[in-house]
Each structure stands twice: as structure tokens, then as C-alpha cells.
Amino acid sequence: MHNFLFGIYPYIALSVAVIGSIARYERDPFTWKSSSSQMLRRKQLIMGSVLFHIGVLIIFVGHFVGL
């Protein structure tokens, strides 16, 4: 079970994500858009979005350093 969870399953998940993304883009490329940009007109939402993305980047860098 350990070999499957940490040896095989990550590759299956990554393959499904990549193949699914390519298939979706090929089938209907105009659905890849940001429809939430209308919400960013308010200054509070802009600040929240910026802080959220900074937090995600900090978490990503922390995991990368941990590896």
C-alpha cells in the first residue's frame, strides 16, 4: 500500500491532470478565462487577492525549501 500511495499514485494524478488540461484546452479553448475579474473592481477585493496570492507563494516556497 505504501508503494502505491507514494510511488505510483502521484504519477497517475499528475498524468490525469496534464492530459485532462490538454484535452479541455483542445476541446473548448475559450472556457479558459477569468470571469471573476468583474469582482476585482472593489479595492478590498484587490487587496485580499494580492494578499492571498502572496500567501500561496510563501507556502509554495516553504514547501520547496523543505524538500
mmCIF file as Biopython writes it, N, C-alpha, C and O atoms, coordinates in Angstrom:
data_model
#
loop_
_atom_site.group_PDB
_atom_site.id
_atom_site.type_symbol
_atom_site.label_atom_id
_atom_site.label_alt_id
_atom_site.label_comp_id
_atom_site.label_asym_id
_atom_site.label_entity_id
_atom_site.label_seq_id
_atom_site.pdbx_PDB_ins_code
_atom_site.Cartn_x
_atom_site.Cartn_y
_atom_site.Cartn_z
_atom_site.occupancy
_atom_site.B_iso_or_equiv
_atom_site.auth_seq_id
_atom_site.auth_asym_id
_atom_site.pdbx_PDB_model_num
ATOM 1   N N  . MET A ? 1  ? 0.822   -1.194 0.000   1.0 0.0 1  A 1 
ATOM 2   C CA . MET A ? 1  ? 0.000   0.000  0.000   1.0 0.0 1  A 1 
ATOM 3   C C  . MET A ? 1  ? 0.867   1.259  0.000   1.0 0.0 1  A 1 
ATOM 4   O O  . MET A ? 1  ? 0.548   2.240  -0.672  1.0 0.0 1  A 1 
ATOM 5   N N  . HIS A ? 2  ? 1.968   1.223  0.760   1.0 0.0 2  A 1 
ATOM 6   C CA . HIS A ? 2  ? 2.864   2.372  0.832   1.0 0.0 2  A 1 
ATOM 7   C C  . HIS A ? 2  ? 3.475   2.673  -0.541  1.0 0.0 2  A 1 
ATOM 8   O O  . HIS A ? 2  ? 3.580   3.833  -0.939  1.0 0.0 2  A 1 
ATOM 9   N N  . ASN A ? 3  ? 3.874   1.621  -1.259  1.0 0.0 3  A 1 
ATOM 10  C CA . ASN A ? 3  ? 4.452   1.816  -2.589  1.0 0.0 3  A 1 
ATOM 11  C C  . ASN A ? 3  ? 3.453   2.422  -3.559  1.0 0.0 3  A 1 
ATOM 12  O O  . ASN A ? 3  ? 3.821   3.243  -4.399  1.0 0.0 3  A 1 
ATOM 13  N N  . PHE A ? 4  ? 2.194   2.025  -3.452  1.0 0.0 4  A 1 
ATOM 14  C CA . PHE A ? 4  ? 1.180   2.584  -4.336  1.0 0.0 4  A 1 
ATOM 15  C C  . PHE A ? 4  ? 0.932   4.050  -4.023  1.0 0.0 4  A 1 
ATOM 16  O O  . PHE A ? 4  ? 0.901   4.881  -4.931  1.0 0.0 4  A 1 
ATOM 17  N N  . LEU A ? 5  ? 0.754   4.379  -2.741  1.0 0.0 5  A 1 
ATOM 18  C CA . LEU A ? 5  ? 0.427   5.761  -2.361  1.0 0.0 5  A 1 
ATOM 19  C C  . LEU A ? 5  ? 1.552   6.744  -2.669  1.0 0.0 5  A 1 
ATOM 20  O O  . LEU A ? 5  ? 1.291   7.868  -3.097  1.0 0.0 5  A 1 
ATOM 21  N N  . PHE A ? 6  ? 2.784   6.337  -2.457  1.0 0.0 6  A 1 
ATOM 22  C CA . PHE A ? 6  ? 3.893   7.265  -2.608  1.0 0.0 6  A 1 
ATOM 23  C C  . PHE A ? 6  ? 4.772   6.991  -3.820  1.0 0.0 6  A 1 
ATOM 24  O O  . PHE A ? 6  ? 5.674   7.774  -4.115  1.0 0.0 6  A 1 
ATOM 25  N N  . GLY A ? 7  ? 4.529   5.914  -4.513  1.0 0.0 7  A 1 
ATOM 26  C CA . GLY A ? 7  ? 5.353   5.581  -5.666  1.0 0.0 7  A 1 
ATOM 27  C C  . GLY A ? 7  ? 4.624   5.640  -6.988  1.0 0.0 7  A 1 
ATOM 28  O O  . GLY A ? 7  ? 5.188   6.076  -7.992  1.0 0.0 7  A 1 
ATOM 29  N N  . ILE A ? 8  ? 3.376   5.205  -7.000  1.0 0.0 8  A 1 
ATOM 30  C CA . ILE A ? 8  ? 2.628   5.110  -8.256  1.0 0.0 8  A 1 
ATOM 31  C C  . ILE A ? 8  ? 1.546   6.190  -8.361  1.0 0.0 8  A 1 
ATOM 32  O O  . ILE A ? 8  ? 1.396   6.820  -9.408  1.0 0.0 8  A 1 
ATOM 33  N N  . TYR A ? 9  ? 0.802   6.402  -7.290  1.0 0.0 9  A 1 
ATOM 34  C CA . TYR A ? 9  ? -0.343  7.312  -7.333  1.0 0.0 9  A 1 
ATOM 35  C C  . TYR A ? 9  ? 0.024   8.749  -7.725  1.0 0.0 9  A 1 
ATOM 36  O O  . TYR A ? 9  ? -0.732  9.356  -8.484  1.0 0.0 9  A 1 
ATOM 37  N N  . PRO A ? 10 ? 1.129   9.328  -7.257  1.0 0.0 10 A 1 
ATOM 38  C CA . PRO A ? 10 ? 1.460   10.696 -7.690  1.0 0.0 10 A 1 
ATOM 39  C C  . PRO A ? 10 ? 1.611   10.814 -9.209  1.0 0.0 10 A 1 
ATOM 40  O O  . PRO A ? 10 ? 1.220   11.821 -9.800  1.0 0.0 10 A 1 
ATOM 41  N N  . TYR A ? 11 ? 2.180   9.782  -9.835  1.0 0.0 11 A 1 
ATOM 42  C CA . TYR A ? 11 ? 2.326   9.827  -11.287 1.0 0.0 11 A 1 
ATOM 43  C C  . TYR A ? 11 ? 0.987   9.689  -11.996 1.0 0.0 11 A 1 
ATOM 44  O O  . TYR A ? 11 ? 0.769   10.311 -13.036 1.0 0.0 11 A 1 
ATOM 45  N N  . ILE A ? 12 ? 0.103   8.893  -11.452 1.0 0.0 12 A 1 
ATOM 46  C CA . ILE A ? 12 ? -1.243  8.765  -12.027 1.0 0.0 12 A 1 
ATOM 47  C C  . ILE A ? 12 ? -1.972  10.095 -11.926 1.0 0.0 12 A 1 
ATOM 48  O O  . ILE A ? 12 ? -2.583  10.545 -12.895 1.0 0.0 12 A 1 
ATOM 49  N N  . ALA A ? 13 ? -1.913  10.726 -10.759 1.0 0.0 13 A 1 
ATOM 50  C CA . ALA A ? 13 ? -2.608  12.008 -10.555 1.0 0.0 13 A 1 
ATOM 51  C C  . ALA A ? 13 ? -2.036  13.086 -11.463 1.0 0.0 13 A 1 
ATOM 52  O O  . ALA A ? 13 ? -2.794  13.854 -12.055 1.0 0.0 13 A 1 
ATOM 53  N N  . LEU A ? 14 ? -0.736  13.156 -11.582 1.0 0.0 14 A 1 
ATOM 54  C CA . LEU A ? 14 ? -0.108  14.156 -12.449 1.0 0.0 14 A 1 
ATOM 55  C C  . LEU A ? 14 ? -0.461  13.919 -13.908 1.0 0.0 14 A 1 
ATOM 56  O O  . LEU A ? 14 ? -0.725  14.870 -14.644 1.0 0.0 14 A 1 
ATOM 57  N N  . SER A ? 15 ? -0.468  12.679 -14.327 1.0 0.0 15 A 1 
ATOM 58  C CA . SER A ? 15 ? -0.822  12.355 -15.711 1.0 0.0 15 A 1 
ATOM 59  C C  . SER A ? 15 ? -2.259  12.735 -16.019 1.0 0.0 15 A 1 
ATOM 60  O O  . SER A ? 15 ? -2.537  13.300 -17.077 1.0 0.0 15 A 1 
ATOM 61  N N  . VAL A ? 16 ? -3.173  12.433 -15.113 1.0 0.0 16 A 1 
ATOM 62  C CA . VAL A ? 16 ? -4.581  12.786 -15.314 1.0 0.0 16 A 1 
ATOM 63  C C  . VAL A ? 16 ? -4.741  14.304 -15.379 1.0 0.0 16 A 1 
ATOM 64  O O  . VAL A ? 16 ? -5.511  14.804 -16.199 1.0 0.0 16 A 1 
ATOM 65  N N  . ALA A ? 17 ? -4.032  15.040 -14.534 1.0 0.0 17 A 1 
ATOM 66  C CA . ALA A ? 17 ? -4.135  16.496 -14.542 1.0 0.0 17 A 1 
ATOM 67  C C  . ALA A ? 17 ? -3.618  17.082 -15.851 1.0 0.0 17 A 1 
ATOM 68  O O  . ALA A ? 17 ? -4.254  17.966 -16.426 1.0 0.0 17 A 1 
ATOM 69  N N  . VAL A ? 18 ? -2.478  16.604 -16.324 1.0 0.0 18 A 1 
ATOM 70  C CA . VAL A ? 18 ? -1.895  17.141 -17.555 1.0 0.0 18 A 1 
ATOM 71  C C  . VAL A ? 18 ? -2.740  16.765 -18.764 1.0 0.0 18 A 1 
ATOM 72  O O  . VAL A ? 18 ? -3.056  17.622 -19.589 1.0 0.0 18 A 1 
ATOM 73  N N  . ILE A ? 19 ? -3.108  15.499 -18.877 1.0 0.0 19 A 1 
ATOM 74  C CA . ILE A ? 19 ? -3.904  15.051 -20.025 1.0 0.0 19 A 1 
ATOM 75  C C  . ILE A ? 19 ? -5.286  15.702 -20.012 1.0 0.0 19 A 1 
ATOM 76  O O  . ILE A ? 19 ? -5.795  16.090 -21.063 1.0 0.0 19 A 1 
ATOM 77  N N  . GLY A ? 20 ? -5.891  15.824 -18.841 1.0 0.0 20 A 1 
ATOM 78  C CA . GLY A ? 20 ? -7.192  16.481 -18.741 1.0 0.0 20 A 1 
ATOM 79  C C  . GLY A ? 20 ? -7.132  17.945 -19.119 1.0 0.0 20 A 1 
ATOM 80  O O  . GLY A ? 20 ? -8.038  18.451 -19.782 1.0 0.0 20 A 1 
ATOM 81  N N  . SER A ? 21 ? -6.075  18.636 -18.707 1.0 0.0 21 A 1 
ATOM 82  C CA . SER A ? 21 ? -5.931  20.046 -19.058 1.0 0.0 21 A 1 
ATOM 83  C C  . SER A ? 21 ? -5.735  20.226 -20.561 1.0 0.0 21 A 1 
ATOM 84  O O  . SER A ? 21 ? -6.324  21.121 -21.167 1.0 0.0 21 A 1 
ATOM 85  N N  . ILE A ? 22 ? -4.914  19.382 -21.151 1.0 0.0 22 A 1 
ATOM 86  C CA . ILE A ? 22 ? -4.692  19.468 -22.600 1.0 0.0 22 A 1 
ATOM 87  C C  . ILE A ? 22 ? -5.979  19.157 -23.353 1.0 0.0 22 A 1 
ATOM 88  O O  . ILE A ? 22 ? -6.315  19.848 -24.315 1.0 0.0 22 A 1 
ATOM 89  N N  . ALA A ? 23 ? -6.699  18.129 -22.929 1.0 0.0 23 A 1 
ATOM 90  C CA . ALA A ? 23 ? -7.948  17.767 -23.603 1.0 0.0 23 A 1 
ATOM 91  C C  . ALA A ? 23 ? -8.989  18.879 -23.470 1.0 0.0 23 A 1 
ATOM 92  O O  . ALA A ? 23 ? -9.700  19.177 -24.430 1.0 0.0 23 A 1 
ATOM 93  N N  . ARG A ? 24 ? -9.081  19.481 -22.314 1.0 0.0 24 A 1 
ATOM 94  C CA . ARG A ? 24 ? -10.044 20.565 -22.133 1.0 0.0 24 A 1 
ATOM 95  C C  . ARG A ? 24 ? -9.679  21.763 -22.994 1.0 0.0 24 A 1 
ATOM 96  O O  . ARG A ? 24 ? -10.556 22.379 -23.600 1.0 0.0 24 A 1 
ATOM 97  N N  . TYR A ? 25 ? -8.402  22.097 -23.056 1.0 0.0 25 A 1 
ATOM 98  C CA . TYR A ? 25 ? -7.977  23.232 -23.873 1.0 0.0 25 A 1 
ATOM 99  C C  . TYR A ? 25 ? -8.214  22.970 -25.357 1.0 0.0 25 A 1 
ATOM 100 O O  . TYR A ? 25 ? -8.627  23.870 -26.089 1.0 0.0 25 A 1 
ATOM 101 N N  . GLU A ? 26 ? -7.956  21.754 -25.800 1.0 0.0 26 A 1 
ATOM 102 C CA . GLU A ? 26 ? -8.170  21.414 -27.209 1.0 0.0 26 A 1 
ATOM 103 C C  . GLU A ? 26 ? -9.653  21.394 -27.572 1.0 0.0 26 A 1 
ATOM 104 O O  . GLU A ? 26 ? -10.031 21.806 -28.669 1.0 0.0 26 A 1 
ATOM 105 N N  . ARG A ? 27 ? -10.489 20.917 -26.655 1.0 0.0 27 A 1 
ATOM 106 C CA . ARG A ? 27 ? -11.911 20.788 -26.939 1.0 0.0 27 A 1 
ATOM 107 C C  . ARG A ? 27 ? -12.631 22.119 -26.929 1.0 0.0 27 A 1 
ATOM 108 O O  . ARG A ? 27 ? -13.447 22.388 -27.811 1.0 0.0 27 A 1 
ATOM 109 N N  . ASP A ? 28 ? -12.342 22.958 -25.944 1.0 0.0 28 A 1 
ATOM 110 C CA . ASP A ? 28 ? -13.049 24.232 -25.822 1.0 0.0 28 A 1 
ATOM 111 C C  . ASP A ? 28 ? -12.098 25.280 -25.240 1.0 0.0 28 A 1 
ATOM 112 O O  . ASP A ? 28 ? -12.154 25.564 -24.043 1.0 0.0 28 A 1 
ATOM 113 N N  . PRO A ? 29 ? -11.224 25.858 -26.074 1.0 0.0 29 A 1 
ATOM 114 C CA . PRO A ? 29 ? -10.179 26.738 -25.547 1.0 0.0 29 A 1 
ATOM 115 C C  . PRO A ? 29 ? -10.700 28.049 -24.970 1.0 0.0 29 A 1 
ATOM 116 O O  . PRO A ? 29 ? -10.005 28.678 -24.173 1.0 0.0 29 A 1 
ATOM 117 N N  . PHE A ? 30 ? -11.892 28.476 -25.344 1.0 0.0 30 A 1 
ATOM 118 C CA . PHE A ? 30 ? -12.379 29.766 -24.872 1.0 0.0 30 A 1 
ATOM 119 C C  . PHE A ? 30 ? -13.014 29.702 -23.498 1.0 0.0 30 A 1 
ATOM 120 O O  . PHE A ? 30 ? -13.516 30.716 -23.013 1.0 0.0 30 A 1 
ATOM 121 N N  . THR A ? 31 ? -13.008 28.540 -22.853 1.0 0.0 31 A 1 
ATOM 122 C CA . THR A ? 31 ? -13.507 28.464 -21.479 1.0 0.0 31 A 1 
ATOM 123 C C  . THR A ? 31 ? -12.393 28.757 -20.482 1.0 0.0 31 A 1 
ATOM 124 O O  . THR A ? 31 ? -12.646 28.831 -19.280 1.0 0.0 31 A 1 
ATOM 125 N N  . TRP A ? 32 ? -11.170 28.924 -20.961 1.0 0.0 32 A 1 
ATOM 126 C CA . TRP A ? 32 ? -10.044 29.255 -20.085 1.0 0.0 32 A 1 
ATOM 127 C C  . TRP A ? 32 ? -9.982  30.765 -19.970 1.0 0.0 32 A 1 
ATOM 128 O O  . TRP A ? 32 ? -9.238  31.416 -20.704 1.0 0.0 32 A 1 
ATOM 129 N N  . LYS A ? 33 ? -10.744 31.316 -19.073 1.0 0.0 33 A 1 
ATOM 130 C CA . LYS A ? 33 ? -10.750 32.767 -18.892 1.0 0.0 33 A 1 
ATOM 131 C C  . LYS A ? 33 ? -11.032 33.078 -17.432 1.0 0.0 33 A 1 
ATOM 132 O O  . LYS A ? 33 ? -11.466 32.218 -16.666 1.0 0.0 33 A 1 
ATOM 133 N N  . SER A ? 34 ? -10.782 34.289 -17.076 1.0 0.0 34 A 1 
ATOM 134 C CA . SER A ? 34 ? -11.020 34.732 -15.706 1.0 0.0 34 A 1 
ATOM 135 C C  . SER A ? 34 ? -12.324 35.510 -15.663 1.0 0.0 34 A 1 
ATOM 136 O O  . SER A ? 34 ? -12.357 36.698 -15.981 1.0 0.0 34 A 1 
ATOM 137 N N  . SER A ? 35 ? -13.387 34.844 -15.274 1.0 0.0 35 A 1 
ATOM 138 C CA . SER A ? 35 ? -14.671 35.537 -15.206 1.0 0.0 35 A 1 
ATOM 139 C C  . SER A ? 35 ? -14.850 36.270 -13.885 1.0 0.0 35 A 1 
ATOM 140 O O  . SER A ? 35 ? -15.837 36.981 -13.696 1.0 0.0 35 A 1 
ATOM 141 N N  . SER A ? 36 ? -13.899 36.101 -12.969 1.0 0.0 36 A 1 
ATOM 142 C CA . SER A ? 36 ? -14.010 36.777 -11.683 1.0 0.0 36 A 1 
ATOM 143 C C  . SER A ? 36 ? -13.382 38.164 -11.697 1.0 0.0 36 A 1 
ATOM 144 O O  . SER A ? 36 ? -13.331 38.816 -10.655 1.0 0.0 36 A 1 
ATOM 145 N N  . SER A ? 37 ? -12.905 38.632 -12.843 1.0 0.0 37 A 1 
ATOM 146 C CA . SER A ? 37 ? -12.241 39.928 -12.894 1.0 0.0 37 A 1 
ATOM 147 C C  . SER A ? 37 ? -13.218 41.070 -12.638 1.0 0.0 37 A 1 
ATOM 148 O O  . SER A ? 37 ? -12.798 42.167 -12.271 1.0 0.0 37 A 1 
ATOM 149 N N  . GLN A ? 38 ? -14.510 40.832 -12.824 1.0 0.0 38 A 1 
ATOM 150 C CA . GLN A ? 38 ? -15.502 41.860 -12.522 1.0 0.0 38 A 1 
ATOM 151 C C  . GLN A ? 38 ? -15.542 42.143 -11.030 1.0 0.0 38 A 1 
ATOM 152 O O  . GLN A ? 38 ? -15.850 43.262 -10.620 1.0 0.0 38 A 1 
ATOM 153 N N  . MET A ? 39 ? -15.232 41.136 -10.207 1.0 0.0 39 A 1 
ATOM 154 C CA . MET A ? 39 ? -15.264 41.322 -8.758  1.0 0.0 39 A 1 
ATOM 155 C C  . MET A ? 39 ? -14.092 42.154 -8.266  1.0 0.0 39 A 1 
ATOM 156 O O  . MET A ? 39 ? -14.140 42.679 -7.153  1.0 0.0 39 A 1 
ATOM 157 N N  . LEU A ? 40 ? -13.036 42.288 -9.067  1.0 0.0 40 A 1 
ATOM 158 C CA . LEU A ? 40 ? -11.842 42.983 -8.616  1.0 0.0 40 A 1 
ATOM 159 C C  . LEU A ? 40 ? -11.959 44.499 -8.737  1.0 0.0 40 A 1 
ATOM 160 O O  . LEU A ? 40 ? -10.958 45.201 -8.587  1.0 0.0 40 A 1 
ATOM 161 N N  . ARG A ? 41 ? -13.124 45.009 -8.997  1.0 0.0 41 A 1 
ATOM 162 C CA . ARG A ? 41 ? -13.301 46.450 -9.105  1.0 0.0 41 A 1 
ATOM 163 C C  . ARG A ? 41 ? -13.273 47.115 -7.739  1.0 0.0 41 A 1 
ATOM 164 O O  . ARG A ? 41 ? -12.913 48.287 -7.629  1.0 0.0 41 A 1 
ATOM 165 N N  . ARG A ? 42 ? -13.643 46.394 -6.714  1.0 0.0 42 A 1 
ATOM 166 C CA . ARG A ? 42 ? -13.603 46.955 -5.364  1.0 0.0 42 A 1 
ATOM 167 C C  . ARG A ? 42 ? -12.200 46.839 -4.794  1.0 0.0 42 A 1 
ATOM 168 O O  . ARG A ? 42 ? -11.533 45.819 -4.969  1.0 0.0 42 A 1 
ATOM 169 N N  . LYS A ? 43 ? -11.756 47.883 -4.115  1.0 0.0 43 A 1 
ATOM 170 C CA . LYS A ? 43 ? -10.381 47.911 -3.600  1.0 0.0 43 A 1 
ATOM 171 C C  . LYS A ? 43 ? -10.145 46.847 -2.540  1.0 0.0 43 A 1 
ATOM 172 O O  . LYS A ? 43 ? -9.033  46.326 -2.443  1.0 0.0 43 A 1 
ATOM 173 N N  . GLN A ? 44 ? -11.151 46.506 -1.744  1.0 0.0 44 A 1 
ATOM 174 C CA . GLN A ? 44 ? -10.960 45.483 -0.713  1.0 0.0 44 A 1 
ATOM 175 C C  . GLN A ? 44 ? -10.672 44.124 -1.346  1.0 0.0 44 A 1 
ATOM 176 O O  . GLN A ? 44 ? -9.845  43.364 -0.843  1.0 0.0 44 A 1 
ATOM 177 N N  . LEU A ? 45 ? -11.337 43.827 -2.423  1.0 0.0 45 A 1 
ATOM 178 C CA . LEU A ? 45 ? -11.120 42.537 -3.065  1.0 0.0 45 A 1 
ATOM 179 C C  . LEU A ? 45 ? -9.767  42.480 -3.754  1.0 0.0 45 A 1 
ATOM 180 O O  . LEU A ? 45 ? -9.151  41.416 -3.822  1.0 0.0 45 A 1 
ATOM 181 N N  . ILE A ? 46 ? -9.298  43.611 -4.266  1.0 0.0 46 A 1 
ATOM 182 C CA . ILE A ? 46 ? -7.975  43.631 -4.883  1.0 0.0 46 A 1 
ATOM 183 C C  . ILE A ? 46 ? -6.915  43.346 -3.824  1.0 0.0 46 A 1 
ATOM 184 O O  . ILE A ? 46 ? -6.015  42.534 -4.041  1.0 0.0 46 A 1 
ATOM 185 N N  . MET A ? 47 ? -7.023  44.017 -2.677  1.0 0.0 47 A 1 
ATOM 186 C CA . MET A ? 47 ? -6.052  43.810 -1.599  1.0 0.0 47 A 1 
ATOM 187 C C  . MET A ? 47 ? -6.111  42.370 -1.093  1.0 0.0 47 A 1 
ATOM 188 O O  . MET A ? 47 ? -5.070  41.760 -0.850  1.0 0.0 47 A 1 
ATOM 189 N N  . GLY A ? 48 ? -7.292  41.833 -0.934  1.0 0.0 48 A 1 
ATOM 190 C CA . GLY A ? 48 ? -7.434  40.449 -0.495  1.0 0.0 48 A 1 
ATOM 191 C C  . GLY A ? 48 ? -6.843  39.469 -1.494  1.0 0.0 48 A 1 
ATOM 192 O O  . GLY A ? 48 ? -6.226  38.478 -1.102  1.0 0.0 48 A 1 
ATOM 193 N N  . SER A ? 49 ? -7.026  39.737 -2.777  1.0 0.0 49 A 1 
ATOM 194 C CA . SER A ? 49 ? -6.477  38.862 -3.805  1.0 0.0 49 A 1 
ATOM 195 C C  . SER A ? 49 ? -4.953  38.900 -3.792  1.0 0.0 49 A 1 
ATOM 196 O O  . SER A ? 49 ? -4.300  37.864 -3.917  1.0 0.0 49 A 1 
ATOM 197 N N  . VAL A ? 50 ? -4.395  40.086 -3.643  1.0 0.0 50 A 1 
ATOM 198 C CA . VAL A ? 50 ? -2.940  40.213 -3.605  1.0 0.0 50 A 1 
ATOM 199 C C  . VAL A ? 50 ? -2.381  39.479 -2.386  1.0 0.0 50 A 1 
ATOM 200 O O  . VAL A ? 50 ? -1.406  38.737 -2.506  1.0 0.0 50 A 1 
ATOM 201 N N  . LEU A ? 51 ? -2.989  39.679 -1.217  1.0 0.0 51 A 1 
ATOM 202 C CA . LEU A ? 51 ? -2.516  39.014 -0.010  1.0 0.0 51 A 1 
ATOM 203 C C  . LEU A ? 51 ? -2.654  37.501 -0.110  1.0 0.0 51 A 1 
ATOM 204 O O  . LEU A ? 51 ? -1.780  36.766 0.350   1.0 0.0 51 A 1 
ATOM 205 N N  . PHE A ? 52 ? -3.744  37.030 -0.708  1.0 0.0 52 A 1 
ATOM 206 C CA . PHE A ? 52 ? -3.944  35.597 -0.893  1.0 0.0 52 A 1 
ATOM 207 C C  . PHE A ? 52 ? -2.830  35.007 -1.753  1.0 0.0 52 A 1 
ATOM 208 O O  . PHE A ? 52 ? -2.258  33.973 -1.407  1.0 0.0 52 A 1 
ATOM 209 N N  . HIS A ? 53 ? -2.524  35.658 -2.867  1.0 0.0 53 A 1 
ATOM 210 C CA . HIS A ? 53 ? -1.502  35.124 -3.754  1.0 0.0 53 A 1 
ATOM 211 C C  . HIS A ? 53 ? -0.109  35.193 -3.119  1.0 0.0 53 A 1 
ATOM 212 O O  . HIS A ? 53 ? 0.710   34.300 -3.336  1.0 0.0 53 A 1 
ATOM 213 N N  . ILE A ? 54 ? 0.164   36.220 -2.355  1.0 0.0 54 A 1 
ATOM 214 C CA . ILE A ? 54 ? 1.441   36.276 -1.641  1.0 0.0 54 A 1 
ATOM 215 C C  . ILE A ? 54 ? 1.533   35.120 -0.647  1.0 0.0 54 A 1 
ATOM 216 O O  . ILE A ? 54 ? 2.584   34.491 -0.522  1.0 0.0 54 A 1 
ATOM 217 N N  . GLY A ? 55 ? 0.443   34.840 0.057   1.0 0.0 55 A 1 
ATOM 218 C CA . GLY A ? 55 ? 0.426   33.723 1.000   1.0 0.0 55 A 1 
ATOM 219 C C  . GLY A ? 55 ? 0.645   32.392 0.310   1.0 0.0 55 A 1 
ATOM 220 O O  . GLY A ? 55 ? 1.375   31.543 0.821   1.0 0.0 55 A 1 
ATOM 221 N N  . VAL A ? 56 ? 0.030   32.200 -0.834  1.0 0.0 56 A 1 
ATOM 222 C CA . VAL A ? 56 ? 0.216   30.950 -1.581  1.0 0.0 56 A 1 
ATOM 223 C C  . VAL A ? 56 ? 1.669   30.820 -2.021  1.0 0.0 56 A 1 
ATOM 224 O O  . VAL A ? 56 ? 2.240   29.732 -1.944  1.0 0.0 56 A 1 
ATOM 225 N N  . LEU A ? 57 ? 2.272   31.906 -2.479  1.0 0.0 57 A 1 
ATOM 226 C CA . LEU A ? 57 ? 3.674   31.856 -2.889  1.0 0.0 57 A 1 
ATOM 227 C C  . LEU A ? 57 ? 4.591   31.552 -1.711  1.0 0.0 57 A 1 
ATOM 228 O O  . LEU A ? 57 ? 5.556   30.802 -1.860  1.0 0.0 57 A 1 
ATOM 229 N N  . ILE A ? 58 ? 4.304   32.121 -0.545  1.0 0.0 58 A 1 
ATOM 230 C CA . ILE A ? 58 ? 5.109   31.846 0.643   1.0 0.0 58 A 1 
ATOM 231 C C  . ILE A ? 58 ? 5.013   30.369 1.025   1.0 0.0 58 A 1 
ATOM 232 O O  . ILE A ? 58 ? 6.020   29.744 1.358   1.0 0.0 58 A 1 
ATOM 233 N N  . ILE A ? 59 ? 3.814   29.820 0.978   1.0 0.0 59 A 1 
ATOM 234 C CA . ILE A ? 59 ? 3.630   28.404 1.299   1.0 0.0 59 A 1 
ATOM 235 C C  . ILE A ? 59 ? 4.364   27.521 0.285   1.0 0.0 59 A 1 
ATOM 236 O O  . ILE A ? 59 ? 4.994   26.532 0.658   1.0 0.0 59 A 1 
ATOM 237 N N  . PHE A ? 60 ? 4.280   27.882 -0.992  1.0 0.0 60 A 1 
ATOM 238 C CA . PHE A ? 60 ? 4.971   27.120 -2.034  1.0 0.0 60 A 1 
ATOM 239 C C  . PHE A ? 60 ? 6.481   27.142 -1.814  1.0 0.0 60 A 1 
ATOM 240 O O  . PHE A ? 60 ? 7.137   26.103 -1.883  1.0 0.0 60 A 1 
ATOM 241 N N  . VAL A ? 61 ? 7.027   28.322 -1.550  1.0 0.0 61 A 1 
ATOM 242 C CA . VAL A ? 61 ? 8.474   28.435 -1.322  1.0 0.0 61 A 1 
ATOM 243 C C  . VAL A ? 61 ? 8.874   27.645 -0.079  1.0 0.0 61 A 1 
ATOM 244 O O  . VAL A ? 61 ? 9.916   26.989 -0.073  1.0 0.0 61 A 1 
ATOM 245 N N  . GLY A ? 62 ? 8.056   27.700 0.974   1.0 0.0 62 A 1 
ATOM 246 C CA . GLY A ? 62 ? 8.363   26.947 2.189   1.0 0.0 62 A 1 
ATOM 247 C C  . GLY A ? 62 ? 8.399   25.451 1.934   1.0 0.0 62 A 1 
ATOM 248 O O  . GLY A ? 62 ? 9.272   24.754 2.452   1.0 0.0 62 A 1 
ATOM 249 N N  . HIS A ? 63 ? 7.459   24.948 1.140   1.0 0.0 63 A 1 
ATOM 250 C CA . HIS A ? 63 ? 7.474   23.524 0.816   1.0 0.0 63 A 1 
ATOM 251 C C  . HIS A ? 63 ? 8.679   23.184 -0.060  1.0 0.0 63 A 1 
ATOM 252 O O  . HIS A ? 63 ? 9.299   22.134 0.108   1.0 0.0 63 A 1 
ATOM 253 N N  . PHE A ? 64 ? 9.004   24.070 -0.987  1.0 0.0 64 A 1 
ATOM 254 C CA . PHE A ? 64 ? 10.149  23.822 -1.862  1.0 0.0 64 A 1 
ATOM 255 C C  . PHE A ? 64 ? 11.455  23.776 -1.052  1.0 0.0 64 A 1 
ATOM 256 O O  . PHE A ? 64 ? 12.305  22.917 -1.288  1.0 0.0 64 A 1 
ATOM 257 N N  . VAL A ? 65 ? 11.604  24.693 -0.108  1.0 0.0 65 A 1 
ATOM 258 C CA . VAL A ? 65 ? 12.796  24.692 0.752   1.0 0.0 65 A 1 
ATOM 259 C C  . VAL A ? 65 ? 12.814  23.434 1.619   1.0 0.0 65 A 1 
ATOM 260 O O  . VAL A ? 65 ? 13.878  22.863 1.860   1.0 0.0 65 A 1 
ATOM 261 N N  . GLY A ? 66 ? 11.654  23.005 2.084   1.0 0.0 66 A 1 
ATOM 262 C CA . GLY A ? 66 ? 11.581  21.812 2.906   1.0 0.0 66 A 1 
ATOM 263 C C  . GLY A ? 66 ? 11.972  20.543 2.169   1.0 0.0 66 A 1 
ATOM 264 O O  . GLY A ? 66 ? 12.444  19.580 2.774   1.0 0.0 66 A 1 
ATOM 265 N N  . LEU A ? 67 ? 11.773  20.550 0.854   1.0 0.0 67 A 1 
ATOM 266 C CA . LEU A ? 67 ? 12.164  19.373 0.072   1.0 0.0 67 A 1 
ATOM 267 C C  . LEU A ? 67 ? 13.663  19.326 -0.096  1.0 0.0 67 A 1 
ATOM 268 O O  . LEU A ? 67 ? 14.186  18.407 -0.726  1.0 0.0 67 A 1 
#
